[in-house]
């Protein structure tokens, strides 16, 4: 076995060990959590999840009996007919492998891009297919849908009218059809002061997202 082959084998073994360690850690955490449904919380979404830091703030609120993981991926959409459908993204696969007990999905903002919005009639069935894939996970996680924050300018290519009149109502429709709880972060963030660029929440906005989601989750458990 040459040196290069040995390195490849070593890397593969290290990845396997790390993966198994995560599973064992998560299982141990589940057994000590105040509520087993909050042991492993997966945050799915686009750049509002990946970059704003709200999952980190949510972790602080959850405390050390839960592990909150950020599976956001910038630019991702609900609609499959786009350059970055979340359903086919590696972060979605990672989120399911994580074995979550609670899943938070905040997607839809990028579906208001004009080139994606042309397929808006696919939004509901595509979203429901994603949900069914999550429901098939062995941990049978509870799922929360999130109505994303408002948009205050379209300089990043997101059409505000398409978002308000097309995307938001369809997220609500998915919630109604699936019976899954819908968390509204749109209303508490309806202030441009909570945004860095009119689209992405700043740290204050991220804290509001985390607090709103935390309150909704805790309320659902009571």
Secondary structure, DSSP 8 states (H G I E B T S, - for coil): --HHHHHHHHHHHHHHHHHHHHHHHHHHHHHHSSSGGGSEEEEEESHHHHTT-HHHHHHHHH-TT-EEEEEE-TT-BSSSSSTTBGGGSHHHHHHHHTT-SEEEEE--GGGGBHHHHTTGGGHHHHHHHHHHHHHTSTT--EEEEEE----S--TTSB-HHHIIIIIHHHHHHHHHHHT-EEEE-TTTT-SGGGBSSSSSB-HHHHHHHHHHHHHHHHHHH-
